[in-house]
Amino acid sequence: MRTFAKSVQRFLVSEDGPTAVEYAVMLALIVIVCLTAIQAIGTNANATFTAVSAELAQ
């Protein structure tokens, strides 16, 4: 019974699990920000090329 209690105590004191979850959440947020930025840049580039194409067609 003592070994089980010590195992539970070590598990509760260990910070490996929460740290891994925090890193996963940070990674997910970074990916979302990157995808949003790439989409915004792509939209702006598309608008610029469309405007240049329209000017050249005149």
N, CA, C and O atoms as a Tripos MOL2 file, in Angstrom:
@<TRIPOS>MOLECULE
protein
  232   231    58     0     0
PROTEIN
NO_CHARGES

@<TRIPOS>ATOM
      1 N           0.8280   -1.1970    0.0000 N.3       1 MET1
      2 CA          0.0000    0.0000    0.0000 C.3       1 MET1
      3 C           0.8730    1.2630    0.0000 C.2       1 MET1
      4 O           0.5120    2.2750   -0.6000 O.2       1 MET1
      5 N           2.0080    1.1920    0.6700 N.am      2 ARG2
      6 CA          2.8960    2.3550    0.7210 C.3       2 ARG2
      7 C           3.4520    2.6860   -0.6570 C.2       2 ARG2
      8 O           3.5950    3.8560   -1.0110 O.2       2 ARG2
      9 N           3.7640    1.6550   -1.4320 N.am      3 THR3
     10 CA          4.3070    1.9270   -2.7700 C.3       3 THR3
     11 C           3.2590    2.6000   -3.6490 C.2       3 THR3
     12 O           3.5840    3.4780   -4.4490 O.2       3 THR3
     13 N           2.0050    2.1890   -3.5020 N.am      4 PHE4
     14 CA          0.9350    2.8260   -4.2770 C.3       4 PHE4
     15 C           0.7800    4.2890   -3.8790 C.2       4 PHE4
     16 O           0.6190    5.1570   -4.7370 O.2       4 PHE4
     17 N           0.8300    4.5590   -2.5830 N.am      5 ALA5
     18 CA          0.7030    5.9400   -2.1020 C.3       5 ALA5
     19 C           1.8710    6.7910   -2.5920 C.2       5 ALA5
     20 O           1.6850    7.9460   -2.9740 O.2       5 ALA5
     21 N           3.0720    6.2200   -2.5810 N.am      6 LYS6
     22 CA          4.2350    6.9700   -3.0750 C.3       6 LYS6
     23 C           4.1240    7.2150   -4.5810 C.2       6 LYS6
     24 O           4.5150    8.2770   -5.0670 O.2       6 LYS6
     25 N           3.5980    6.2460   -5.3130 N.am      7 SER7
     26 CA          3.4140    6.4170   -6.7610 C.3       7 SER7
     27 C           2.4150    7.5330   -7.0580 C.2       7 SER7
     28 O           2.6360    8.3530   -7.9490 O.2       7 SER7
     29 N           1.3300    7.5580   -6.3160 N.am      8 VAL8
     30 CA          0.3260    8.6110   -6.4930 C.3       8 VAL8
     31 C           0.9210    9.9650   -6.1350 C.2       8 VAL8
     32 O           0.6770   10.9530   -6.8270 O.2       8 VAL8
     33 N           1.6920   10.0160   -5.0700 N.am      9 GLN9
     34 CA          2.3170   11.2730   -4.6550 C.3       9 GLN9
     35 C           3.2910   11.7760   -5.7250 C.2       9 GLN9
     36 O           3.3020   12.9650   -6.0430 O.2       9 GLN9
     37 N           4.1120   10.8690   -6.2850 N.am     10 ARG10
     38 CA          5.0390   11.2790   -7.3550 C.3      10 ARG10
     39 C           4.2810   11.7700   -8.5850 C.2      10 ARG10
     40 O           4.6920   12.7340   -9.2310 O.2      10 ARG10
     41 N           3.1750   11.1040   -8.9030 N.am     11 PHE11
     42 CA          2.3840   11.5110  -10.0660 C.3      11 PHE11
     43 C           1.8080   12.9140   -9.8710 C.2      11 PHE11
     44 O           1.8090   13.7220  -10.8000 O.2      11 PHE11
     45 N           1.3170   13.2030   -8.6680 N.am     12 LEU12
     46 CA          0.7160   14.5120   -8.4110 C.3      12 LEU12
     47 C           1.7630   15.6200   -8.3750 C.2      12 LEU12
     48 O           1.4640   16.7590   -8.7350 O.2      12 LEU12
     49 N           2.9730   15.3090   -7.9520 N.am     13 VAL13
     50 CA          4.0350   16.3070   -7.8680 C.3      13 VAL13
     51 C           4.6720   16.5370   -9.2410 C.2      13 VAL13
     52 O           5.1600   17.6320   -9.5220 O.2      13 VAL13
     53 N           4.6700   15.5240  -10.0820 N.am     14 SER14
     54 CA          5.2880   15.6190  -11.4100 C.3      14 SER14
     55 C           4.6090   16.6950  -12.2450 C.2      14 SER14
     56 O           3.3850   16.8230  -12.2310 O.2      14 SER14
     57 N           5.4100   17.4660  -12.9720 N.am     15 GLU15
     58 CA          4.8720   18.5480  -13.8040 C.3      15 GLU15
     59 C           5.0520   18.2690  -15.2910 C.2      15 GLU15
     60 O           4.8770   19.1780  -16.1020 O.2      15 GLU15
     61 N           5.3890   17.0640  -15.6670 N.am     16 ASP16
     62 CA          5.6100   16.7380  -17.0720 C.3      16 ASP16
     63 C           4.3240   16.7930  -17.8870 C.2      16 ASP16
     64 O           4.3300   17.2850  -19.0150 O.2      16 ASP16
     65 N           3.2290   16.2990  -17.3360 N.am     17 GLY17
     66 CA          1.9620   16.2780  -18.0660 C.3      17 GLY17
     67 C           1.4330   17.6710  -18.3760 C.2      17 GLY17
     68 O           1.1610   17.9680  -19.5400 O.2      17 GLY17
     69 N           1.2780   18.5320  -17.3810 N.am     18 PRO18
     70 CA          0.7830   19.8830  -17.6570 C.3      18 PRO18
     71 C           1.7090   20.6740  -18.5810 C.2      18 PRO18
     72 O           1.2380   21.4690  -19.3930 O.2      18 PRO18
     73 N           3.0070   20.4640  -18.4650 N.am     19 THR19
     74 CA          3.9370   21.1780  -19.3310 C.3      19 THR19
     75 C           3.7230   20.7760  -20.7810 C.2      19 THR19
     76 O           3.7380   21.6340  -21.6640 O.2      19 THR19
     77 N           3.5260   19.5040  -21.0430 N.am     20 ALA20
     78 CA          3.2890   19.0370  -22.4020 C.3      20 ALA20
     79 C           1.9910   19.6280  -22.9550 C.2      20 ALA20
     80 O           1.9310   20.0070  -24.1250 O.2      20 ALA20
     81 N           0.9710   19.7060  -22.1330 N.am     21 VAL21
     82 CA         -0.3000   20.2910  -22.5720 C.3      21 VAL21
     83 C          -0.1290   21.7750  -22.8830 C.2      21 VAL21
     84 O          -0.6740   22.2700  -23.8700 O.2      21 VAL21
     85 N           0.6180   22.4770  -22.0540 N.am     22 GLU22
     86 CA          0.8510   23.9040  -22.3060 C.3      22 GLU22
     87 C           1.5950   24.1120  -23.6200 C.2      22 GLU22
     88 O           1.2610   25.0180  -24.3830 O.2      22 GLU22
     89 N           2.5980   23.2830  -23.8910 N.am     23 TYR23
     90 CA          3.3240   23.4000  -25.1530 C.3      23 TYR23
     91 C           2.4150   23.0990  -26.3470 C.2      23 TYR23
     92 O           2.5260   23.7470  -27.3880 O.2      23 TYR23
     93 N           1.5310   22.1360  -26.2020 N.am     24 ALA24
     94 CA          0.6080   21.8040  -27.2950 C.3      24 ALA24
     95 C          -0.3460   22.9610  -27.5700 C.2      24 ALA24
     96 O          -0.6390   23.2600  -28.7270 O.2      24 ALA24
     97 N          -0.8320   23.6140  -26.5160 N.am     25 VAL25
     98 CA         -1.7300   24.7590  -26.6950 C.3      25 VAL25
     99 C          -0.9910   25.9150  -27.3510 C.2      25 VAL25
    100 O          -1.5300   26.5590  -28.2510 O.2      25 VAL25
    101 N           0.2350   26.1890  -26.9140 N.am     26 MET26
    102 CA          1.0220   27.2660  -27.5310 C.3      26 MET26
    103 C           1.2870   26.9710  -28.9970 C.2      26 MET26
    104 O           1.1920   27.8680  -29.8340 O.2      26 MET26
    105 N           1.6190   25.7190  -29.3240 N.am     27 LEU27
    106 CA          1.8680   25.3480  -30.7110 C.3      27 LEU27
    107 C           0.6170   25.5390  -31.5600 C.2      27 LEU27
    108 O           0.7020   26.0270  -32.6870 O.2      27 LEU27
    109 N          -0.5320   25.1620  -31.0330 N.am     28 ALA28
    110 CA         -1.7850   25.3330  -31.7710 C.3      28 ALA28
    111 C          -2.0720   26.8120  -32.0220 C.2      28 ALA28
    112 O          -2.5090   27.1800  -33.1130 O.2      28 ALA28
    113 N          -1.8330   27.6570  -31.0310 N.am     29 LEU29
    114 CA         -2.0510   29.0920  -31.2230 C.3      29 LEU29
    115 C          -1.0830   29.6810  -32.2380 C.2      29 LEU29
    116 O          -1.4720   30.5360  -33.0340 O.2      29 LEU29
    117 N           0.1640   29.2430  -32.2260 N.am     30 ILE30
    118 CA          1.1390   29.7290  -33.1960 C.3      30 ILE30
    119 C           0.7370   29.3210  -34.5990 C.2      30 ILE30
    120 O           0.8480   30.1220  -35.5270 O.2      30 ILE30
    121 N           0.2750   28.0990  -34.7740 N.am     31 VAL31
    122 CA         -0.1610   27.6290  -36.0930 C.3      31 VAL31
    123 C          -1.3500   28.4460  -36.5840 C.2      31 VAL31
    124 O          -1.4000   28.8120  -37.7590 O.2      31 VAL31
    125 N          -2.3010   28.7360  -35.7120 N.am     32 ILE32
    126 CA         -3.4720   29.5300  -36.1040 C.3      32 ILE32
    127 C          -3.0550   30.9280  -36.5260 C.2      32 ILE32
    128 O          -3.5530   31.4460  -37.5250 O.2      32 ILE32
    129 N          -2.1450   31.5480  -35.7780 N.am     33 VAL33
    130 CA         -1.6730   32.8940  -36.1330 C.3      33 VAL33
    131 C          -0.9420   32.8710  -37.4720 C.2      33 VAL33
    132 O          -1.1380   33.7580  -38.3040 O.2      33 VAL33
    133 N          -0.1070   31.8690  -37.6810 N.am     34 CYS34
    134 CA          0.6220   31.7690  -38.9530 C.3      34 CYS34
    135 C          -0.3330   31.5840  -40.1330 C.2      34 CYS34
    136 O          -0.1710   32.2270  -41.1700 O.2      34 CYS34
    137 N          -1.3060   30.7250  -39.9790 N.am     35 LEU35
    138 CA         -2.2570   30.5090  -41.0760 C.3      35 LEU35
    139 C          -3.0690   31.7690  -41.3720 C.2      35 LEU35
    140 O          -3.3420   32.0700  -42.5340 O.2      35 LEU35
    141 N          -3.4490   32.4940  -40.3460 N.am     36 THR36
    142 CA         -4.1860   33.7400  -40.5400 C.3      36 THR36
    143 C          -3.3280   34.7690  -41.2620 C.2      36 THR36
    144 O          -3.8090   35.4530  -42.1660 O.2      36 THR36
    145 N          -2.0630   34.8840  -40.8710 N.am     37 ALA37
    146 CA         -1.1630   35.8350  -41.5290 C.3      37 ALA37
    147 C          -0.9300   35.4590  -42.9820 C.2      37 ALA37
    148 O          -0.9200   36.3310  -43.8510 O.2      37 ALA37
    149 N          -0.7440   34.1810  -43.2580 N.am     38 ILE38
    150 CA         -0.5250   33.7350  -44.6380 C.3      38 ILE38
    151 C          -1.7550   34.0120  -45.4840 C.2      38 ILE38
    152 O          -1.6310   34.4260  -46.6370 O.2      38 ILE38
    153 N          -2.9300   33.7920  -44.9350 N.am     39 GLN39
    154 CA         -4.1590   34.0610  -45.6770 C.3      39 GLN39
    155 C          -4.2940   35.5510  -45.9720 C.2      39 GLN39
    156 O          -4.6780   35.9280  -47.0790 O.2      39 GLN39
    157 N          -3.9820   36.4010  -44.9970 N.am     40 ALA40
    158 CA         -4.0880   37.8460  -45.2020 C.3      40 ALA40
    159 C          -3.0910   38.3150  -46.2620 C.2      40 ALA40
    160 O          -3.4340   39.1370  -47.1120 O.2      40 ALA40
    161 N          -1.8760   37.8050  -46.2210 N.am     41 ILE41
    162 CA         -0.8730   38.1790  -47.2210 C.3      41 ILE41
    163 C          -1.3080   37.7210  -48.6020 C.2      41 ILE41
    164 O          -1.1620   38.4570  -49.5780 O.2      41 ILE41
    165 N          -1.8440   36.5050  -48.6890 N.am     42 GLY42
    166 CA         -2.3160   35.9880  -49.9780 C.3      42 GLY42
    167 C          -3.4630   36.8130  -50.5340 C.2      42 GLY42
    168 O          -3.5150   37.0660  -51.7380 O.2      42 GLY42
    169 N          -4.3730   37.2320  -49.6880 N.am     43 THR43
    170 CA         -5.5020   38.0540  -50.1310 C.3      43 THR43
    171 C          -5.0090   39.4070  -50.6430 C.2      43 THR43
    172 O          -5.4610   39.8860  -51.6830 O.2      43 THR43
    173 N          -4.0850   40.0140  -49.9110 N.am     44 ASN44
    174 CA         -3.5430   41.3050  -50.3440 C.3      44 ASN44
    175 C          -2.7670   41.1750  -51.6440 C.2      44 ASN44
    176 O          -2.8780   42.0380  -52.5150 O.2      44 ASN44
    177 N          -1.9880   40.1170  -51.7910 N.am     45 ALA45
    178 CA         -1.2330   39.9070  -53.0290 C.3      45 ALA45
    179 C          -2.1790   39.6860  -54.2020 C.2      45 ALA45
    180 O          -1.9400   40.1930  -55.2970 O.2      45 ALA45
    181 N          -3.2350   38.9420  -53.9810 N.am     46 ASN46
    182 CA         -4.2090   38.7040  -55.0430 C.3      46 ASN46
    183 C          -4.8700   40.0090  -55.4740 C.2      46 ASN46
    184 O          -5.0570   40.2410  -56.6690 O.2      46 ASN46
    185 N          -5.2200   40.8480  -54.5310 N.am     47 ALA47
    186 CA         -5.8360   42.1340  -54.8580 C.3      47 ALA47
    187 C          -4.8670   43.0190  -55.6310 C.2      47 ALA47
    188 O          -5.2640   43.7040  -56.5730 O.2      47 ALA47
    189 N          -3.6050   43.0040  -55.2350 N.am     48 THR48
    190 CA         -2.6010   43.8110  -55.9420 C.3      48 THR48
    191 C          -2.4210   43.3250  -57.3630 C.2      48 THR48
    192 O          -2.4090   44.1370  -58.2880 O.2      48 THR48
    193 N          -2.2820   42.0310  -57.5660 N.am     49 PHE49
    194 CA         -2.1060   41.5030  -58.9180 C.3      49 PHE49
    195 C          -3.3400   41.7370  -59.7790 C.2      49 PHE49
    196 O          -3.2160   41.9740  -60.9810 O.2      49 PHE49
    197 N          -4.5170   41.6760  -59.1890 N.am     50 THR50
    198 CA         -5.7460   41.9380  -59.9360 C.3      50 THR50
    199 C          -5.7820   43.4050  -60.3790 C.2      50 THR50
    200 O          -6.1640   43.7020  -61.5120 O.2      50 THR50
    201 N          -5.3900   44.3140  -59.4970 N.am     51 ALA51
    202 CA         -5.3630   45.7360  -59.8450 C.3      51 ALA51
    203 C          -4.3450   46.0100  -60.9510 C.2      51 ALA51
    204 O          -4.6350   46.7570  -61.8860 O.2      51 ALA51
    205 N          -3.1770   45.4210  -60.8540 N.am     52 VAL52
    206 CA         -2.1480   45.6180  -61.8950 C.3      52 VAL52
    207 C          -2.6290   45.0350  -63.2160 C.2      52 VAL52
    208 O          -2.4260   45.6410  -64.2690 O.2      52 VAL52
    209 N          -3.2550   43.8830  -63.1740 N.am     53 SER53
    210 CA         -3.7640   43.2570  -64.3960 C.3      53 SER53
    211 C          -4.8410   44.1280  -65.0410 C.2      53 SER53
    212 O          -4.8860   44.2490  -66.2650 O.2      53 SER53
    213 N          -5.6900   44.7220  -64.2440 N.am     54 ALA54
    214 CA         -6.7420   45.5820  -64.7780 C.3      54 ALA54
    215 C          -6.1510   46.8360  -65.4210 C.2      54 ALA54
    216 O          -6.6310   47.2920  -66.4590 O.2      54 ALA54
    217 N          -5.1020   47.3950  -64.7950 N.am     55 GLU55
    218 CA         -4.4500   48.5720  -65.3670 C.3      55 GLU55
    219 C          -3.7400   48.2470  -66.6680 C.2      55 GLU55
    220 O          -3.7520   49.0550  -67.5970 O.2      55 GLU55
    221 N          -3.1310   47.0940  -66.7480 N.am     56 LEU56
    222 CA         -2.4130   46.7120  -67.9680 C.3      56 LEU56
    223 C          -3.3910   46.3840  -69.0990 C.2      56 LEU56
    224 O          -3.0470   46.5420  -70.2700 O.2      56 LEU56
    225 N          -4.5670   45.9440  -68.7780 N.am     57 ALA57
    226 CA         -5.5570   45.5890  -69.7990 C.3      57 ALA57
    227 C          -6.1540   46.8110  -70.4610 C.2      57 ALA57
    228 O          -6.7460   46.6860  -71.5330 O.2      57 ALA57
    229 N          -6.0250   47.9910  -69.8680 N.am     58 GLN58
    230 CA         -6.6560   49.1860  -70.4580 C.3      58 GLN58
    231 C          -5.8760   49.7060  -71.5850 C.2      58 GLN58
    232 O          -6.2610   50.7030  -72.1940 O.2      58 GLN58
@<TRIPOS>BOND
     1     1     2 1
     2     2     3 1
     3     3     4 2
     4     3     5 am
     5     5     6 1
     6     6     7 1
     7     7     8 2
     8     7     9 am
     9     9    10 1
    10    10    11 1
    11    11    12 2
    12    11    13 am
    13    13    14 1
    14    14    15 1
    15    15    16 2
    16    15    17 am
    17    17    18 1
    18    18    19 1
    19    19    20 2
    20    19    21 am
    21    21    22 1
    22    22    23 1
    23    23    24 2
    24    23    25 am
    25    25    26 1
    26    26    27 1
    27    27    28 2
    28    27    29 am
    29    29    30 1
    30    30    31 1
    31    31    32 2
    32    31    33 am
    33    33    34 1
    34    34    35 1
    35    35    36 2
    36    35    37 am
    37    37    38 1
    38    38    39 1
    39    39    40 2
    40    39    41 am
    41    41    42 1
    42    42    43 1
    43    43    44 2
    44    43    45 am
    45    45    46 1
    46    46    47 1
    47    47    48 2
    48    47    49 am
    49    49    50 1
    50    50    51 1
    51    51    52 2
    52    51    53 am
    53    53    54 1
    54    54    55 1
    55    55    56 2
    56    55    57 am
    57    57    58 1
    58    58    59 1
    59    59    60 2
    60    59    61 am
    61    61    62 1
    62    62    63 1
    63    63    64 2
    64    63    65 am
    65    65    66 1
    66    66    67 1
    67    67    68 2
    68    67    69 am
    69    69    70 1
    70    70    71 1
    71    71    72 2
    72    71    73 am
    73    73    74 1
    74    74    75 1
    75    75    76 2
    76    75    77 am
    77    77    78 1
    78    78    79 1
    79    79    80 2
    80    79    81 am
    81    81    82 1
    82    82    83 1
    83    83    84 2
    84    83    85 am
    85    85    86 1
    86    86    87 1
    87    87    88 2
    88    87    89 am
    89    89    90 1
    90    90    91 1
    91    91    92 2
    92    91    93 am
    93    93    94 1
    94    94    95 1
    95    95    96 2
    96    95    97 am
    97    97    98 1
    98    98    99 1
    99    99   100 2
   100    99   101 am
   101   101   102 1
   102   102   103 1
   103   103   104 2
   104   103   105 am
   105   105   106 1
   106   106   107 1
   107   107   108 2
   108   107   109 am
   109   109   110 1
   110   110   111 1
   111   111   112 2
   112   111   113 am
   113   113   114 1
   114   114   115 1
   115   115   116 2
   116   115   117 am
   117   117   118 1
   118   118   119 1
   119   119   120 2
   120   119   121 am
   121   121   122 1
   122   122   123 1
   123   123   124 2
   124   123   125 am
   125   125   126 1
   126   126   127 1
   127   127   128 2
   128   127   129 am
   129   129   130 1
   130   130   131 1
   131   131   132 2
   132   131   133 am
   133   133   134 1
   134   134   135 1
   135   135   136 2
   136   135   137 am
   137   137   138 1
   138   138   139 1
   139   139   140 2
   140   139   141 am
   141   141   142 1
   142   142   143 1
   143   143   144 2
   144   143   145 am
   145   145   146 1
   146   146   147 1
   147   147   148 2
   148   147   149 am
   149   149   150 1
   150   150   151 1
   151   151   152 2
   152   151   153 am
   153   153   154 1
   154   154   155 1
   155   155   156 2
   156   155   157 am
   157   157   158 1
   158   158   159 1
   159   159   160 2
   160   159   161 am
   161   161   162 1
   162   162   163 1
   163   163   164 2
   164   163   165 am
   165   165   166 1
   166   166   167 1
   167   167   168 2
   168   167   169 am
   169   169   170 1
   170   170   171 1
   171   171   172 2
   172   171   173 am
   173   173   174 1
   174   174   175 1
   175   175   176 2
   176   175   177 am
   177   177   178 1
   178   178   179 1
   179   179   180 2
   180   179   181 am
   181   181   182 1
   182   182   183 1
   183   183   184 2
   184   183   185 am
   185   185   186 1
   186   186   187 1
   187   187   188 2
   188   187   189 am
   189   189   190 1
   190   190   191 1
   191   191   192 2
   192   191   193 am
   193   193   194 1
   194   194   195 1
   195   195   196 2
   196   195   197 am
   197   197   198 1
   198   198   199 1
   199   199   200 2
   200   199   201 am
   201   201   202 1
   202   202   203 1
   203   203   204 2
   204   203   205 am
   205   205   206 1
   206   206   207 1
   207   207   208 2
   208   207   209 am
   209   209   210 1
   210   210   211 1
   211   211   212 2
   212   211   213 am
   213   213   214 1
   214   214   215 1
   215   215   216 2
   216   215   217 am
   217   217   218 1
   218   218   219 1
   219   219   220 2
   220   219   221 am
   221   221   222 1
   222   222   223 1
   223   223   224 2
   224   223   225 am
   225   225   226 1
   226   226   227 1
   227   227   228 2
   228   227   229 am
   229   229   230 1
   230   230   231 1
   231   231   232 2
@<TRIPOS>SUBSTRUCTURE
     1 MET1         2 RESIDUE 1 A MET
     2 ARG2         6 RESIDUE 1 A ARG
     3 THR3        10 RESIDUE 1 A THR
     4 PHE4        14 RESIDUE 1 A PHE
     5 ALA5        18 RESIDUE 1 A ALA
     6 LYS6        22 RESIDUE 1 A LYS
     7 SER7        26 RESIDUE 1 A SER
     8 VAL8        30 RESIDUE 1 A VAL
     9 GLN9        34 RESIDUE 1 A GLN
    10 ARG10       38 RESIDUE 1 A ARG
    11 PHE11       42 RESIDUE 1 A PHE
    12 LEU12       46 RESIDUE 1 A LEU
    13 VAL13       50 RESIDUE 1 A VAL
    14 SER14       54 RESIDUE 1 A SER
    15 GLU15       58 RESIDUE 1 A GLU
    16 ASP16       62 RESIDUE 1 A ASP
    17 GLY17       66 RESIDUE 1 A GLY
    18 PRO18       70 RESIDUE 1 A PRO
    19 THR19       74 RESIDUE 1 A THR
    20 ALA20       78 RESIDUE 1 A ALA
    21 VAL21       82 RESIDUE 1 A VAL
    22 GLU22       86 RESIDUE 1 A GLU
    23 TYR23       90 RESIDUE 1 A TYR
    24 ALA24       94 RESIDUE 1 A ALA
    25 VAL25       98 RESIDUE 1 A VAL
    26 MET26      102 RESIDUE 1 A MET
    27 LEU27      106 RESIDUE 1 A LEU
    28 ALA28      110 RESIDUE 1 A ALA
    29 LEU29      114 RESIDUE 1 A LEU
    30 ILE30      118 RESIDUE 1 A ILE
    31 VAL31      122 RESIDUE 1 A VAL
    32 ILE32      126 RESIDUE 1 A ILE
    33 VAL33      130 RESIDUE 1 A VAL
    34 CYS34      134 RESIDUE 1 A CYS
    35 LEU35      138 RESIDUE 1 A LEU
    36 THR36      142 RESIDUE 1 A THR
    37 ALA37      146 RESIDUE 1 A ALA
    38 ILE38      150 RESIDUE 1 A ILE
    39 GLN39      154 RESIDUE 1 A GLN
    40 ALA40      158 RESIDUE 1 A ALA
    41 ILE41      162 RESIDUE 1 A ILE
    42 GLY42      166 RESIDUE 1 A GLY
    43 THR43      170 RESIDUE 1 A THR
    44 ASN44      174 RESIDUE 1 A ASN
    45 ALA45      178 RESIDUE 1 A ALA
    46 ASN46      182 RESIDUE 1 A ASN
    47 ALA47      186 RESIDUE 1 A ALA
    48 THR48      190 RESIDUE 1 A THR
    49 PHE49      194 RESIDUE 1 A PHE
    50 THR50      198 RESIDUE 1 A THR
    51 ALA51      202 RESIDUE 1 A ALA
    52 VAL52      206 RESIDUE 1 A VAL
    53 SER53      210 RESIDUE 1 A SER
    54 ALA54      214 RESIDUE 1 A ALA
    55 GLU55      218 RESIDUE 1 A GLU
    56 LEU56      222 RESIDUE 1 A LEU
    57 ALA57      226 RESIDUE 1 A ALA
    58 GLN58      230 RESIDUE 1 A GLN
